[in-house]
C-alpha cells in the first residue's frame, strides 16, 4: 500500500533546486544527485531515500533514529539524523559515515550508502545505511549470567578480530561495550555502532570539547578519563578486556553506583582476580589488557587474541 501525502508544500532538491513532491515524501530527484527529504515531524516509514525503502523504526538516540530498511538486495539499517541536530552532531555523523566506509570484514558492519538533503524548511538532514545484522547483543545475553567457559574463546576471537579489522582501517571505536557487540545466530560476533569512532589516519579536526570525556564509564580506558595520553587502539583493547572480564566473571572489574567511583577505579585500582573457571591464560592476558598505561597493554588486537586463544595440546602430560 502506498503512503498518501497530506502536506501541501513542495520540497526542493538540494542538488539542482528542482521543486519536488510534497514535503513528507522521500524520493530521488530526477537529476540523480539529490533526495527530497521529509520534514522533521513526518514519519519516514514507507518512504524511499536513494532507492532504499524505509520500514518501521527499530531504535533511537539523542540525535538520530534508526529504521529497518531494504534496498532490494539486502536488509539494511537506515540511520537518519534529527533535523535540529547541532553542527557538531552533523560533523560527528559524517565522521561516523567515513569510519564505516573504511570497514571491510566479517566482524564489523560497513557502509552501504551515505547522503544528505534539505527538508522543506531548508534544514540539512543526513542519513547513512548499513547492512542489518540479526542476533542478540552481548548485553542481552549477559542478563542471564556469565558465559560458559566454552563460549568465551569464540567471543574473544570474534571481538578481537573485529578490532583488527577496525584498527587496520585506521578506525578506533572508543565506545566498545556489550550493547555494541552482536552475537549472530550462526555463532559469529559483530561489532556495531561506531558513532564515537575516531579515524586515526588523517583526522585533523577534533570533534569533542577540550576536557570532555567520551565513552561509557564502565568500559573506558584510563587515558580516556585523564587525557594524559592519546586515545588510540590501546583504548579499544582495554575496553575489550573489560568486556571479556565481564563475560567471564558475570560482573565488571569496577562497579559502583557513582560513575565517578567507577572512573577512579579505572585510574587507580587493580582489577579483582578472575574466577577459577576462566579459560587457561585468561587471568594474565586480561590483567595485561587492563593495564593502566597504554604501553603496558598488548601491542595489537592480534597479539591480544593470540594470548587469549590458547591452543590446547592433543595429548595429556602424565
C-alpha positions in Angstrom: 0.0 0.0 0.0 1.4 3.3 -1.0 1.5 6.1 1.6 -0.6 9.1 0.8 0.7 12.6 1.3 -1.3 15.1 3.3 1.2 18.0 3.1 0.7 20.8 0.6 4.0 22.5 0.4 6.8 21.3 -2.0 10.4 20.4 -1.3 13.3 21.4 -3.3 16.2 19.2 -4.5 19.4 20.3 -2.7 21.5 19.4 -5.7 19.7 21.1 -8.6 16.9 23.2 -7.0 14.0 21.4 -8.7 10.7 21.7 -6.9 9.7 18.2 -5.9 6.8 16.3 -4.4 5.1 17.2 -1.1 7.2 17.6 2.0 6.5 14.2 3.5 7.8 12.1 0.6 11.3 10.8 0.5 12.1 10.2 -3.2 15.1 10.6 -5.5 15.2 13.7 -7.7 15.3 13.1 -11.4 18.6 14.8 -11.6 20.0 11.7 -9.8 22.0 13.7 -7.3 19.5 14.8 -4.6 16.9 13.4 -2.3 13.7 15.1 -1.3 13.6 14.7 2.5 10.6 14.6 4.8 10.1 17.4 7.4 11.1 16.5 10.9 7.6 15.9 12.1 6.6 13.4 9.4 7.1 9.7 9.8 9.5 8.1 7.4 8.1 4.6 7.4 7.0 3.6 3.9 9.1 6.2 2.1 12.1 5.9 -0.2 15.5 7.5 0.2 18.0 7.0 -2.6 16.3 3.8 -3.7 16.1 2.5 -0.2 12.7 1.6 1.2 12.2 2.6 4.8 10.3 0.4 7.2 9.5 0.7 10.9 11.7 2.4 13.5 14.0 0.0 15.3 15.9 2.3 17.5 16.5 5.9 18.5 19.1 8.0 20.2 19.6 11.6 21.3 20.4 12.8 17.7 19.2 10.2 15.3 16.6 7.5 14.6 17.3 4.1 13.1 14.8 2.4 10.7 14.6 -1.1 9.3 15.1 -0.7 5.5 15.8 -2.6 2.3 17.5 -1.7 -1.0 16.1 -4.6 -3.0 19.2 -6.6 -2.4 19.6 -6.9 1.4 18.0 -5.7 4.6 19.5 -2.5 5.9 19.5 -0.3 9.0 19.0 3.3 8.0 20.1 6.0 10.5 18.6 9.5 10.0 20.0 12.5 11.8 17.5 14.8 13.5 16.8 18.0 11.6 17.5 20.1 14.7 20.9 18.3 15.4 23.7 20.7 16.2 26.6 21.4 13.8 28.9 19.3 16.0 26.4 16.4 15.8 26.3 16.8 12.0 30.1 16.6 11.7 30.2 13.7 14.1 27.6 11.9 12.0 29.6 12.5 8.8 32.7 11.2 10.6 30.8 8.1 11.6 30.0 7.5 7.9 33.6 7.9 7.0 34.6 5.4 9.6 32.1 2.9 8.5 33.2 3.4 4.9 36.7 2.3 5.9 35.5 -1.0 7.4 35.8 -4.2 5.5 35.4 -7.6 7.2 33.0 -10.2 8.6 33.2 -8.9 12.2 32.3 -5.2 11.5 29.5 -3.7 9.6 30.5 -1.2 6.9 28.7 1.5 4.9 26.2 0.9 2.1 25.3 4.5 1.4 25.5 8.0 2.9 23.6 11.0 1.8 22.3 14.4 2.7 19.4 16.6 1.7 17.3 19.5 3.0 13.8 19.4 4.2 11.0 21.8 3.3 12.4 24.3 5.9 15.8 24.1 4.3 17.2 22.2 7.2 20.0 19.8 6.5 19.3 16.1 7.0 22.0 13.4 6.9 21.4 9.7 6.7 23.6 6.6 6.4 22.7 3.0 5.6 24.4 -0.2 6.8 23.6 -4.0 6.4 21.2 -5.0 9.1 22.6 -7.7 11.5 20.3 -10.2 13.1 21.1 -11.5 16.6 21.1 -10.6 20.2 23.5 -8.2 21.8 26.1 -9.4 24.3 24.4 -7.2 26.9 21.2 -9.1 26.4 23.0 -12.4 26.8 24.8 -11.3 30.0 21.4 -10.6 31.7 21.3 -14.4 32.1 24.7 -14.5 33.7 28.3 -15.1 32.6 29.1 -17.1 29.5 30.1 -20.8 29.8 33.8 -21.4 29.7 33.5 -23.0 26.2 31.7 -19.8 24.9 34.5 -17.4 26.0 37.2 -18.2 23.4 34.9 -17.8 20.4 33.7 -14.4 21.8 37.3 -13.2 22.3 38.3 -14.4 18.9 35.4 -12.6 17.1 35.7 -9.4 19.2 39.4 -9.0 18.7 39.2 -9.9 15.0 36.6 -7.0 14.7 39.2 -4.7 16.4 41.9 -6.0 14.0 39.6 -5.0 11.1 38.8 -1.6 12.5 42.4 -0.7 13.6 43.8 -2.0 10.3 41.5 0.6 8.6 42.7 3.3 10.9 39.5 3.4 13.0 39.3 3.5 16.8 35.9 2.6 18.2 36.2 4.5 21.6 32.9 3.1 22.9 33.2 -0.6 22.9 30.7 -2.3 25.3 28.4 -5.4 25.3 25.5 -3.4 23.9 27.5 -2.8 20.7 28.5 -6.4 20.2 26.1 -8.7 18.4 26.1 -12.5 18.8 24.7 -13.8 15.5 22.6 -16.9 15.1 25.4 -18.8 13.4 27.8 -18.2 16.3 29.5 -15.1 14.8 30.5 -11.9 16.6 29.9 -8.5 15.0 30.8 -5.1 16.5 28.4 -2.2 15.8 27.9 1.5 16.5 31.0 3.4 15.5 29.2 6.7 16.4 32.1 7.8 18.7 34.8 6.3 16.4 37.9 8.3 15.7 39.7 8.0 12.4 43.3 7.8 13.4 44.9 8.2 10.0 44.4 11.7 8.5 42.0 13.1 11.1 42.7 16.8 11.7 39.6 18.1 13.4 38.7 17.5 17.0 35.0 16.9 17.5 35.0 16.8 21.3 35.4 19.7 23.5 38.6 20.1 25.4 38.2 18.3 28.7 35.2 16.3 27.6 35.1 12.6 28.5 34.0 10.4 25.6 32.8 6.8 26.2 30.8 4.7 28.7 32.3 4.9 32.2 32.4 1.1 33.0 34.4 0.4 29.8 36.6 3.5 29.5 40.4 3.3 29.4 42.4 5.5 31.8 43.6 7.7 29.0 40.0 8.5 28.0 39.4 9.7 31.6 42.5 11.7 32.5 43.5 12.5 28.9 47.2 12.1 29.7 47.8 10.0 26.6 46.3 10.0 23.1 43.2 7.8 22.7 44.3 5.2 20.2 43.8 1.4 19.5 45.1 0.6 23.1 41.9 2.2 24.5 39.8 -0.3 22.5 41.9 -3.2 23.8 41.3 -2.0 27.4 37.5 -1.9 26.7 37.7 -5.4 25.1 39.5 -6.6 28.3 36.6 -5.2 30.4 34.0 -6.8 28.2 35.8 -10.2 28.3 36.3 -9.9 32.1 32.5 -9.3 32.4 31.6 -12.2 30.2 33.8 -14.5 32.3 33.1 -13.2 35.8 29.5 -12.0 35.4 30.5 -8.6 36.7 32.6 -5.7 35.5 36.0 -5.2 37.1 35.0 -1.8 38.6 31.4 -1.5 39.9 29.9 1.4 41.8 26.6 3.3 41.9 28.6 6.6 41.5 30.1 6.8 38.0 32.9 8.9 39.4 34.0 6.0 41.6 33.9 3.7 38.5 36.2 6.2 36.7 38.5 6.3 39.8 38.7 2.5 39.7 39.9 2.6 36.1 42.6 5.1 37.1 43.9 3.7 40.4 42.6 0.3 41.4 43.9 -3.1 40.3 41.1 -5.3 38.9 39.8 -8.2 41.0 41.1 -11.7 40.0 39.0 -13.7 37.6 37.2 -16.8 38.9 39.0 -20.1 38.6 36.6 -21.2 35.9 38.3 -18.8 33.5 40.0 -20.4 30.5 43.7 -21.1 30.7 45.8 -18.0 30.3 42.9 -15.5 30.6 43.9 -14.2 34.1 47.3 -13.0 32.9 46.1 -11.9 29.5 43.2 -9.8 30.8 45.4 -8.3 33.5 47.7 -7.1 30.7 44.7 -5.8 28.7 43.6 -3.9 31.8 47.0 -2.3 32.4 46.6 1.4 33.3 49.3 2.6 30.9 48.6 2.1 27.1 52.2 1.0 26.6 51.8 -1.8 29.1 48.9 -3.4 27.2 49.2 -5.6 24.1 50.7 -4.0 21.0 47.7 -5.0 18.9 44.4 -6.8 18.8 46.0 -9.7 17.1 48.6 -10.1 19.9 45.8 -10.0 22.5 43.8 -12.5 20.6 46.7 -14.9 20.4 47.3 -14.6 24.1 43.6 -15.5 24.9 43.1 -18.2 22.3 45.5 -20.8 23.8 45.7 -23.9 21.7 45.4 -26.9 23.9 47.7 -29.9 23.0 46.2 -33.1 21.7 48.0 -35.1 24.4 48.0 -35.1 28.2 51.1 -34.7 30.1 51.4 -37.6 32.6 
